[in-house]
Structures are given as C-alpha cells and as structure tokens.
Amino acid sequence: MTVRASDRWLLRRLLAVRGHPPIEFALWNGETFGSSTGGALARLVVEDRATLWSLVLQPEHGFGDAYAAGRLRVEGDLPRLLELAFRSAPGRSWEWTVAQLATRMLRPNTRRGSRSHIQHHYDLGSDFYARWLDERMVYTCAYFPTPEASLEEAQLAKLDHVCRKLRLRPGERVVEAGCGWGSLALHMASQYGCRVRAFNISSEQIVWARERAKGLGLVGRVEFVEDDYRNLRGRYDAFVSVGMLEHVGPTHYKVLGRVIDACLEPHGRAFLHSIGRAQPAPLNPWIEKNIFPGAYTPTFREMVKILEPHGLAVLDAENLRLHYARTLEHWLLRFEGHVPELEEQFGERFVRMWRLYLAGSIAGFRGGSLQLFQLLFSRTSSNEIPWTRAGVYGVS
C-alpha cells in the first residue's frame, strides 16, 4: 500500500494537535514522522491507512482496537507512551460523551446488568488472576509502607491499613459489599477477631473465597454471600467496601447510601475505597466497553454526596494515587511474565487488550487523571471517634 500525500498531512495534523509529543510514528512503508529516533520515548508503527484514520476520528477506540488487533505496534515503554498521550490530549472527544450515554443507557447497573458486567470482568477464571496478583488475590490498590516493599507486603499492609482505620475490635459484626476473592473478609476475621458477612455477585470469586475460608478454618466466622449489595440486610458495627463503588454508577448512589444507613449501628463506622477523579468524567470509553462495562469513577464530592442525606460525616480521607500506580506496575510486570501461556489460553488479542488496560491504568494514576480515594465516616452524632490519627499508622 502506497503512502498518499493525504496520509502524510493527516499524521502531521495529528502530531500538531497533540502538541508534537516525543513520539515517533512509522507508516506502513517505513516512512517516519515526529521526533527523531534518538529523541523519541516510544515508536508507533501504523500498519495501514484505516488505522491511521481511526487514530484521528476515534482516538480512544481507534488506538485500543488497533493495538488489540496488532494493526498498531508500540516499540518502547507503553505506560510512558500512554501517559504522554493523556497529557497531550486536546480535550474530551465525542467518544467520551457517547461512552457516558452508553454506560447509562445500554449498560445500566441494574441487578441483572451488574451481574452481567461483573461476570464479564471477574469470571474469567481465578487461575488467570492468580498468575499476576499477590498470593492473597487482592485486586485493589496496595499500600506501600516504602516504595521498595514487595507486592505481597504492600497488600498485607493495605488490609491492615483498612482495618486500623475502621478500629475493628474482636467480636464486632462487619459487612463487606463487593468482597472480591475474600482477602479482606478473611483478614478481618483471622487477625481482628470479627464476624464478617461478605457480599459478591461473582460466582467465580465466591467459590474461591469459600474454599479459602475452609482451608483457614474460618467458615464459622466468615460468611460469603453470593448476592447484590442492594439485598444487604441486618445491623453491623462496621460497613466496608473496597473497589466496588466503581461498579455502582452514579444513578445508584442514593440506593447505596440508603443501604449503608440501614445497616449501620448508631456507633458504627463505614469505609469506602474507590478509584476516582478530580473532575467528573466517564471512564475511558475503550476500557469501559472492553474491560469494565458499566464502570464509573466518582469524584470525591460525588462520594461524599452518598453520605449527606443520611447523617453520616467524614472522619478521614486519604488519596493513594501513586500507591495504585506502583501496584499496577507490579501487576503488569507479573502479567508480562506469563504472556506465552496466557496467549495459548486466551489468544493474542485478549493479552494485548489486558496489557493495554494495565498500562493505561498506570499512566492514568501517574499522570493524575485517576485518583484513589479512601473515605472513613460515621454517624454525625457518634462520639466514638479517634482523638488522633496515630492508630491508623500503628502508633501506640
């Protein structure tokens, strides 16, 4: 396929709109544009004209689909390339508006819709995630006491960080909404002496969690319930949700607020941990469509508004954005170490899609388009609150 003058003009225009980032483009005939090879941080190889046009007309879907199909190759540091792309983006394209409408209208988080969305992402098989998560299968942001800590050390530190914030005591009743593979629920029971009910609508994760509870002798102290958070009943000393709010969606925040209010004792504490944003925006449209259908990342203000109608007040707020970037760096490194068997099991396109998702998430947290909020709250009338934050950091 020959390169036309219009192809060259289009590529030059694309580079100009992006502010001439230090990225080199190579077209299908070997012709290069942009930074010189020595100065470029990454090189994009465009295999055909249709791919070039898709990068201009549909930058989010065009890049993601072409990369997944192998029609767009990246030579160099993929997370760094994506971080540069996010920083140089001229603004939200029409794809973001369409994605927001599609999320709310075509992929709503009704009870049936939520189960379908969760199955799409989490029921790929626990063996898939076990290849690149830590030994406890924690699929949320870790907490690194030092930047050099291992992933296993950081995930254990995160579990303790959450429990200390909640000031859990032996014998307390805790309910968890969206428990993943059960790591936090099992930790609260085994290390803090709590009785835990943990809800999840992923059948694959529930099976794994129940088997782990049996192996640890915690069946009588942890109950894993395969059900939607909207069906949560009972009264508890603590409510905790780590990494589920992203799947709730803003149209259901009022329902979540009512659920928390109904289940929390007068002295109770509650905790929300979620990927978020500094300004309202839909999730990246390619990620939402292919990896996390129905997902939405709230702002801090949107999280707080869940509490306001129910007499709940913020006690502690923390942003762990760079901790999530480091977590994802560990995940991507482990993921890359298993590419041959993953390609054999799922195919090359699947592997490229997940590589792009992990790398793009690293870029989002490094660059600040994504945040990670931890929010602790209680009844406005409760005086059973810590005098200082010393206990959060294990200081006596």
Buried (B, 14 or more C-beta within 10 A) or exposed (E): EEBEEEBEEBBBEBBEEBEEBBBBBBBBEEEBBBBEEEEBBBBBBBBBBEBBBBBEEBBBBBBBBBBBBEBBBBEEEBBBBBBBBBBBBEEBBEBBEBBBEBBBEEBBBBEEBBBBBBBBBBBBEBEBBBBBBBEBBBBBBBBBBEEEBEBBBBBBBBBBBBBBBBBBEEEBBBBBBBBBBBBBBBBBBBEBEBBBBBBBBBBBBBBBBBBBBEEBEBEEBBBBBBBBBBEBEEEBBBBBBBBBBBBBBBEBBEBBBBBBBEBBBEBBBBBBBBBBBBEEBBBBBBBBBBBBBBBBBBBBEBBBBBBEEBEBBBBBBBBBBBBBBBBBBBBBEBBEEBBEEBBEBBEBBBBBBBBBBBBBBBBBBBBBBBBBBBBBBBBEEBEEBBEEEEEBEEEE
